[in-house]
Amino acid sequence: MPTATLRLPRVKQPDSGLRALILAFYLPALMVTLGHGLLVPILPLYVAEFEISYALIGLALAGEGIGTLIADVPTGMIQRRFGDKPVMMMGLLVKALSLALLFFASSIWALLLLRLISGFGRAMYTVSAHVYITNHVDLGQRGKAISMYGGTHRLGGFIGPALGGLLAGMMGMRATFLVVALATAIGLALIALFMQGKKRARRKPAKAGHGLPIAAVLQQHKRILASAGTAQVFGQMIRAGRTVIIPLFAADALGLAVDQIGLIISMSVAVDFSLFLVAGWLMDRYGRKFAIVPCFGIQALGMALVPFAASFGGLLFAATLVGIGNGLGAGSMMTLGSDLSPAGSRGEFLGVWRLIGDVGHTGAPLVVGVVADALLLSSAVWVIAGSGLLAAGIFTFLVPETLQRKPPLATV
């Protein structure tokens, strides 16, 4: 008697082809991150021209991050109401305008306000972009898709600073803000032209677990947010802390010249950038934790070697090891957040998820500064290395693997 194959209903995939996302998603992201990279060598020098205290300089430089923290959760709520594409476009419009207006800023308070507003726009863009790629890419390709998004950030961070310094030398620092605003506006135009937005259906009464208010989302997912969220805070701390500690240790402890410090950072970033496809392959082939745990474990090891570096070569080795670790985790926190997010309240959940990560990212420089002032810079190195080790440990033992394979077709 012949066996009959039970055909399971084919689930229509969202527009998940990665090629279709190049113009609609990846290229706009590259333009936005390129603009951010252009600001890296410009903004500190521009702020210092106002002849203000170091505390105010630090506050101004942190302004966009503070604005992002404020807007992460509200963005998650408005995203469900208005949709991915409109909120992404609105965010880039706000960001582009605030960047362009920096050209006219005449006081530190005007600059700080514009940086806060830029942070609001950044939150609107990043949260909605996270929801968009979660909705438009199948689970089995999600690691690769999001690691490629992480790759755009690394490419922009690699190219942007050198190009920003060149532009500032040719055009002046204020004119460079207009170029950054233009790059952001190009990203906005690409989204408007190539991204397929979904028409919003009429609002219906919310089903259980769908369209939950933010308090209900927190209550329903408190356990996983407590474990994975705590691990993410520690993980983002080492990612942000390395960008502060390595230049400071190179200058203060080793007395290296600026060009040597720049070479160390560039080599670390280059190695980091080269591994984003490997990160995506690991996450989709073997599981998210196969990328996440080595990411933070290797970074912790590299950071722990920093105090033992006695020369340019020693610090270069430690920084390269940190770059390898960070590259292996390209897009890993976004991928994990996407996997954990509930379909009915994805915007709210990812708004909270990004807020948690941004707390770690924004807080790391403050932790480094406080510990270094109270004790020694080497003590701050151990604190940041310890945060990476804690992240790896929590992800290993307390956070479940989120890559679930689909069962094969059943036969009868």
Salt bridges, closest charged atoms under 4 A:
GLU64 OE1 - HIS36 ND1 3.84
GLU64 OE2 - LYS95 NZ 2.67
GLU64 OE2 - ARG115 NH1 3.71
GLU64 OE1 - ARG122 NH1 3.47
ASP138 OD1 - LYS406 NZ 3.63
ASP272 OD1 - ARG154 NE 2.51
ASP272 OD2 - ARG242 NH2 3.82
ASP284 OD1 - ARG288 NH1 2.95
ASP339 OD1 - ARG142 NH1 2.74
ASP339 OD2 - ARG288 NE 2.59
GLU348 OE2 - ARG80 NE 2.63
